[in-house]
Amino acid sequence: MRFLDYLKRFTYTPNEFYDYLKRLEDAAGGDIDLVILPAMTGDGGDEAALKPTESETNDADNPYVATVTLKVMNKEGTKLMEWYNGTLEVDVTPSSSSGKITVDDDETPSAIAVTKDMTFVNGVCTFTVTLSGTWAENETIKVTVDDDSVGIMGYTVKKENHLLVEVQADPSGGE
């Protein structure tokens, strides 16, 4: 029996307190991971999370905006580690030659990777990626979180090349 489960039986402290401490204890033992949402799709989880068409990504009056949520979870992905309040480095990398991105609408559009320290509050970080310029079929945006020298509680939670967006061709007209 875990010591915290033993203590839980003899106090008037709410059970949520012990559950919180157990998540901290599990994370200290290495049970910690990072989840990027929207998740990649496909049978092997290796396809783009979002698949907008060229028309959707090239509309200057109504730009395509992808909302990304990062969550610090246990390795099974069942428990949110809401005790984590910190920053991790996030790289958002477009593959387009003429398309550009803006992360959280606070800088000028970029045709190269945007690197920012993103703040997590209660284990969650949410940001937006706005597309501008001209995007073509099969151009992508990938997200990488954390550099090798940073982590959470001494454990690396790096996620590389999460395929967030892959632009699809417009459907053919009269079929």
N, C-alpha and C positions, 0 to 999 in steps of 0.2 A: 504494500500500500504506500502510495506517495505520502510524504510527510504533510503536505498541504491538505490532502484529503483527510488525513488523520486529525489535523487541527480543526478542520471545518466541522467536524462532528461535535466539538465541545465549546463552541463560541456562539455568540449572537450576531456575529459579523455577517453581513449579507453574502450569500453564495457567490455573487458576481465578483466580489473582491478576491476570493480564492481562485476563481476562474481566470481573472486578470493576472494574478500572480503565477498561475500555472502556465499561461501563454508566455510570460516573461521567462520563466524557468526553461520552457521548451526551446525558446529562441536562443537562450544562452547555451543550450546544448546543440545548436545547429539546425533546429527545425524552423527554418525561415526561408522564404522565397519571395519573388516579386512576380506579380501578375500584371500583364498589359491588356487593357480592354479598349476597343473591341478586340476579341481574340481572333487569331488567324483561323481560317476555315479549311475545309477539305478533309478527306479521310485521314490523312497523315498530319493534319494541322500545319500544312506547309503552303497554303494558299492565302492570298491577301484577305485581310479582314474586311476591307471596303473596296468595292469595285464600281466606282462611278464611270459614266460614259464620258466621251470626249466633250459632248455638248454640256454636260453638267459641270465639267471642270474648266470650261472656256467661256463661261457666261460672266462677262465683266460686271453686269448689273446685279447679279445674284451669285457671288462667289461661293464655291464649294468649301464648306467648313467641316472638318473632322474633329470630333471631341474625343480626347484620349484620357483614360483614367488609369492610373498606376496604383496598385494596392500591395501593401506588404502583408503577406499571408503566411500561414504554415505551409509546409511542403505539399500537403494534400489539397491545399486550396480551399479548406473548409472553415478556417478561423482567421478573421482579420486581426492583425496585430495593431490594435488601436493605440497602444502605448508609444508607437514610433512617431516622433515629431522631429524632423530633420530635413536635410537636403541631399539629393543625389543628382549627379550630372546626367543630363539627357541630351542626346544627339538626334536631331531630326534631319535626315539626309534625302534630298530629292535626286532622282536620276535623270531628270528632264534637261534638255539643252536650252529650252526657251520658257519652261514653266518655272514659277517661283513660289516660295512659301513664306508665310509669316507665322511665327509661333506666339500665341497669346496677344496678337495685335499690338505689340509694343515696340516694333522696329520696322525698318523698311523691308520690303520683300527681298528675299535672298534666293539666288540660284544655286548656292552651295549649302553645305550642312550648317545648321544652326545649333550651337551648343549653349545650353543654359543650365544653371543650377536650379532645380525645381524643388519647391518646398512641400513637404508632406505634413498634413495635419491629421492627427488621429489615424495614421497609417494609410492615408489616401491623398493622392495628388491628381488634380484634373487640369488639363490645358487644352487649347484649341490649336489646330493647324489649318490655316486658310490658304487656299490655292489661288494663284493669279498668273497672268501671262498665258501662254499657249501650251497646252498639254496634249500629247499624242498617245495613241494606243501603246500599251505595254510599259509606259513610263511609271515609275514607282516612287513611293516615299517609305523609308524604313526608319524605325525608331530603335535606338540603342540606349540602355540605361546603365549608368555607373561606369566609372573607370576602374581599372584593376586595383588601384591603391586605396579605394574607399569601399565601405561596405556597411553592414549593420551588425553591431556586436561582434566585430571581427570576422564575419562571414561574408563572402562575396555574394551579391545578389544580381550580378551582371546578366543582362538579357541583350543579346546582339541580334541585329538585323530583323527585328519584328516587322514583317511586311504589312504595313498599315494600309496603304493605298496602291492599287494597280489599276491604271486607267484602261477602260475597255473601249472597243470601237463602238460607234453609234450603230444601232440596229439598222438593217437595210430598210429603205422606205416602204415599198408597196407590197411586201409579202405577208 
